[in-house]
Amino acid sequence: MPSNKKSSKWLYIIIVLTLCGTTTAMYFFKAGKKPALASFRESQVVYTPHEGTQGARTRFTLPDSTEVLLNGKSTVLVPDNYTQTHTLLLDGEAWFNTPHALKVVTNILTLSSTTATSFRIRCFEAQQGATAYLGSGTIQAAKSYHSTTDNQAETLGIGNMVLANKEIDLMEKETYQPAELDQWLKGELSFSNVPFMNAMHTLEEWYGTEIYVEGDVSELGNVNGAFPNQSLDKVLNALQSKMRFKYQFKGDRVKVKVD
């Protein structure tokens, strides 16, 4: 797919806005929610879910030695025929490091490799945007749905990522700084004079959760500090000791109330 800097910039902005958490006091619930990725599940196949822990990341290893780092509010569905198909379903965000061929299907992107590879993919079924970052090896990235404009797959190499947005039916191959992915994998979260609301957005994406802020944040000042491999609860507790707000985990969301 040809690259266009101007269109790439706007696509990136649209996807970032889509991927960001709500960070608001309003939220609309869907009644009768279907099972995750219901339309992508094969009939007669039993799926075992691996669910992420709220405000933290979960590590586990699959039967074929594939290592998974699963973010909060995320689910990996492992079919009972996985050792034959090496195909997984994902709703959320995860890092995969596999010595074998692997296919990861989300509602927007499908990533497929034939050799050893590692990659991070973020695609929540409730959102219209998706991103994927290649860590090692080579991988094919394609839309999981039929597109009326372009169904061509992209080949990702080292330093490549893909941005996609189902609502505007676009997928683009881009480059990224590998150091950013390395920082995410190592859990090296830090802030240096970051506005409070920006920091909350970062926490939403970092931990795959939703944070709702109530009150006036204008006098809270900027956020500073390093929080290596800490849970969301520990990060908020540390910030709370320095800033005037209270927080509470409510279901799968976090409510922050400024005093």
C-alpha positions as CSV (number, residue, x, y, z in Angstrom):
1,M,0.0,0.0,0.0
2,P,1.5,3.4,-0.9
3,S,2.5,5.6,1.9
4,N,1.2,9.2,2.3
5,K,2.5,11.2,5.2
6,K,-0.5,13.5,5.4
7,S,-3.1,10.7,5.3
8,S,-0.9,8.7,7.8
9,K,-0.9,11.6,10.2
10,W,-4.7,11.8,10.2
11,L,-5.2,8.1,10.4
12,Y,-2.8,8.0,13.4
13,I,-4.8,10.8,15.1
14,I,-8.1,9.0,14.5
15,I,-6.8,5.7,15.8
16,V,-5.2,7.2,18.9
17,L,-8.5,8.9,19.7
18,T,-10.4,5.7,19.2
19,L,-7.9,3.6,21.3
20,C,-7.8,6.1,24.1
21,G,-10.1,5.3,27.1
22,T,-13.2,7.3,27.8
23,T,-11.9,9.2,30.8
24,T,-15.3,10.6,31.4
25,A,-18.1,10.2,33.9
26,M,-20.5,8.9,31.3
27,Y,-20.6,5.4,29.9
28,F,-23.3,3.4,28.0
29,F,-23.8,-0.3,28.6
30,K,-24.9,-2.8,26.0
31,A,-27.7,-5.1,27.0
32,G,-27.4,-8.7,26.2
33,K,-23.7,-8.6,25.3
34,K,-22.6,-11.5,23.1
35,P,-19.6,-13.6,23.9
36,A,-16.2,-12.1,22.8
37,L,-15.6,-12.5,19.1
38,A,-18.7,-14.6,18.7
39,S,-18.7,-14.2,14.9
40,F,-15.1,-15.4,14.6
41,R,-15.6,-18.6,16.7
42,E,-15.8,-21.9,14.8
43,S,-18.7,-24.1,15.4
44,Q,-18.0,-27.4,17.2
45,V,-14.8,-25.9,18.6
46,V,-14.4,-25.4,22.4
47,Y,-12.5,-22.3,23.5
48,T,-10.7,-21.8,26.7
49,P,-10.5,-18.2,27.8
50,H,-7.4,-16.6,29.4
51,E,-8.5,-13.3,31.0
52,G,-6.3,-10.4,32.0
53,T,-6.2,-9.1,35.5
54,Q,-7.6,-5.6,36.0
55,G,-4.9,-3.0,36.3
56,A,-2.1,-5.5,35.8
57,R,-0.5,-7.8,33.2
58,T,-0.7,-11.6,33.1
59,R,1.9,-13.9,31.8
60,F,1.3,-17.5,30.7
61,T,2.7,-20.1,28.3
62,L,0.6,-22.1,25.8
63,P,1.1,-25.8,25.0
64,D,3.4,-25.1,22.0
65,S,5.7,-22.9,24.2
66,T,4.2,-19.6,22.9
67,E,4.6,-17.0,25.6
68,V,1.8,-14.5,26.2
69,L,1.8,-11.2,28.1
70,L,-1.9,-10.3,28.4
71,N,-3.0,-6.8,29.4
72,G,-5.9,-5.9,31.7
73,K,-9.4,-6.2,30.4
74,S,-8.2,-8.5,27.6
75,T,-9.1,-12.1,26.7
76,V,-7.3,-14.7,24.7
77,L,-9.5,-17.5,23.4
78,V,-7.6,-20.8,22.9
79,P,-9.4,-23.4,20.8
80,D,-9.2,-27.1,21.7
81,N,-7.5,-27.8,18.4
82,Y,-4.8,-25.1,19.0
83,T,-1.9,-27.5,18.8
84,Q,-3.0,-28.3,15.2
85,T,-4.1,-24.9,14.0
86,H,-1.9,-22.6,16.1
87,T,-4.7,-20.0,15.8
88,L,-5.9,-17.8,18.7
89,L,-8.7,-15.2,19.1
90,L,-7.9,-12.0,21.0
91,D,-10.1,-9.3,22.4
92,G,-7.9,-6.6,23.9
93,E,-4.1,-6.3,24.0
94,A,-1.4,-8.9,24.3
95,W,2.3,-9.6,23.4
96,F,3.1,-13.0,21.8
97,N,6.5,-14.6,21.5
98,T,6.3,-17.8,19.6
99,P,8.9,-20.3,18.2
100,H,6.3,-21.7,15.8
101,A,3.8,-20.5,13.2
102,L,1.0,-18.5,14.8
103,K,-2.2,-16.7,13.7
104,V,-3.9,-14.2,16.0
105,V,-7.4,-13.1,15.0
106,T,-9.1,-10.0,16.3
107,N,-12.3,-8.3,14.9
108,I,-10.2,-5.8,12.9
109,L,-6.8,-7.3,12.3
110,T,-5.4,-10.8,11.7
111,L,-1.7,-11.4,12.2
112,S,-0.1,-14.5,10.7
113,S,3.5,-15.8,10.9
114,T,5.0,-19.0,9.5
115,T,8.2,-18.9,11.6
116,A,9.4,-17.7,15.0
117,T,8.2,-14.2,15.7
118,S,7.2,-11.8,18.5
119,F,4.6,-9.0,18.3
120,R,2.2,-6.8,20.3
121,I,-1.4,-6.3,19.1
122,R,-4.1,-4.1,20.6
123,C,-7.6,-4.5,19.3
124,F,-10.6,-4.2,21.6
125,E,-13.9,-5.5,20.1
126,A,-15.8,-2.5,21.5
127,Q,-13.5,0.0,19.7
128,Q,-13.0,0.8,16.0
129,G,-9.2,1.1,16.0
130,A,-6.3,-1.4,16.2
131,T,-2.5,-1.3,16.3
132,A,0.1,-4.0,16.0
133,Y,3.9,-3.8,16.5
134,L,6.4,-6.3,15.3
135,G,9.2,-7.2,17.7
136,S,11.1,-9.9,15.8
137,G,10.7,-12.1,12.7
138,T,8.3,-11.3,9.9
139,I,4.5,-11.3,9.9
140,Q,1.5,-10.7,7.6
141,A,-1.1,-8.2,8.7
142,A,-4.6,-8.3,7.1
143,K,-8.1,-7.0,7.8
144,S,-10.3,-9.6,9.5
145,Y,-13.3,-8.3,7.7
146,H,-14.1,-7.9,4.0
147,S,-13.2,-4.4,2.8
148,T,-14.9,-2.7,-0.1
149,T,-11.7,-0.7,-0.8
150,D,-8.6,-2.9,-0.1
151,N,-8.1,-6.4,1.2
152,Q,-4.4,-6.6,0.5
153,A,-2.2,-7.8,3.4
154,E,0.9,-6.0,4.6
155,T,4.2,-7.7,5.4
156,L,5.8,-6.3,8.6
157,G,9.5,-6.4,9.2
158,I,11.6,-5.2,12.2
159,G,10.6,-1.7,13.1
160,N,7.3,-1.9,11.4
161,M,3.8,-1.4,12.8
162,V,0.3,-1.3,11.3
163,L,-2.5,1.1,12.1
164,A,-6.1,0.2,11.3
165,N,-9.5,1.7,11.7
166,K,-12.6,-0.2,10.8
167,E,-15.0,2.7,10.9
168,I,-13.1,4.5,8.0
169,D,-11.9,1.2,6.5
170,L,-8.2,2.0,6.5
171,M,-5.1,0.1,7.3
172,E,-1.6,1.5,6.9
173,K,1.9,0.2,7.5
174,E,4.2,2.6,9.4
175,T,7.5,2.6,11.4
176,Y,8.0,3.0,15.1
177,Q,10.8,3.4,17.6
178,P,11.6,-0.1,18.9
179,A,12.7,1.5,22.2
180,E,9.0,2.3,22.9
181,L,8.0,-1.3,22.6
182,D,10.9,-2.4,24.7
183,Q,9.8,0.1,27.4
184,W,6.3,-1.3,27.3
185,L,7.5,-4.9,27.6
186,K,9.7,-4.1,30.5
187,G,7.0,-2.2,32.3
188,E,9.0,0.9,32.5
189,L,6.2,3.4,33.1
190,S,7.3,7.0,33.9
191,F,6.0,10.5,33.8
192,S,7.9,13.8,33.6
193,N,5.8,16.9,34.0
194,V,2.8,15.3,32.3
195,P,-0.6,17.0,32.7
196,F,-2.9,15.0,34.9
197,M,-5.5,14.1,32.2
198,N,-2.8,13.1,29.8
199,A,-1.3,10.8,32.5
200,M,-4.8,9.2,33.1
201,H,-5.0,8.5,29.3
202,T,-1.6,6.9,29.4
203,L,-2.6,4.7,32.4
204,E,-5.8,3.7,30.5
205,E,-3.7,2.5,27.6
206,W,-0.9,1.1,29.6
207,Y,-3.2,-1.1,31.8
208,G,-6.0,-1.7,29.3
209,T,-8.7,-0.2,31.5
210,E,-11.1,2.7,31.7
211,I,-10.6,5.7,34.0
212,Y,-13.3,8.2,34.7
213,V,-12.3,11.5,36.2
214,E,-14.7,13.7,38.1
215,G,-13.9,17.2,39.4
216,D,-11.6,20.1,38.5
217,V,-8.1,18.9,37.7
218,S,-6.7,22.4,36.8
219,E,-5.0,22.8,40.2
220,L,-3.6,19.3,40.5
221,G,-0.4,20.1,38.7
222,N,1.6,17.8,36.5
223,V,2.5,14.2,37.1
224,N,6.0,13.0,37.8
225,G,7.6,9.7,38.8
226,A,8.8,6.3,37.7
227,F,6.7,3.2,38.4
228,P,8.5,0.1,37.1
229,N,6.4,-3.0,36.9
230,Q,3.8,-1.7,39.3
231,S,0.1,-2.4,39.2
232,L,-2.4,0.3,38.5
233,D,-3.5,0.3,42.1
234,K,0.1,1.0,43.3
235,V,0.6,3.7,40.7
236,L,-2.6,5.5,41.7
237,N,-1.9,5.1,45.4
238,A,1.5,6.7,44.9
239,L,0.1,9.6,42.9
240,Q,-2.7,10.0,45.5
241,S,-0.2,10.6,48.2
242,K,1.1,13.6,46.3
243,M,-2.1,15.0,44.7
244,R,-5.6,15.8,45.9
245,F,-7.8,13.0,44.5
246,K,-9.3,9.7,45.5
247,Y,-9.8,6.7,43.4
248,Q,-12.0,3.6,43.5
249,F,-12.1,0.4,41.4
250,K,-15.7,-0.1,40.3
251,G,-16.2,-3.3,38.4
252,D,-13.8,-3.2,35.4
253,R,-13.3,0.5,35.6
254,V,-11.7,3.1,37.8
255,K,-13.3,6.2,39.2
256,V,-11.1,9.1,40.1
257,K,-12.6,12.0,42.1
258,V,-10.7,15.2,42.5
259,D,-11.1,16.8,45.9
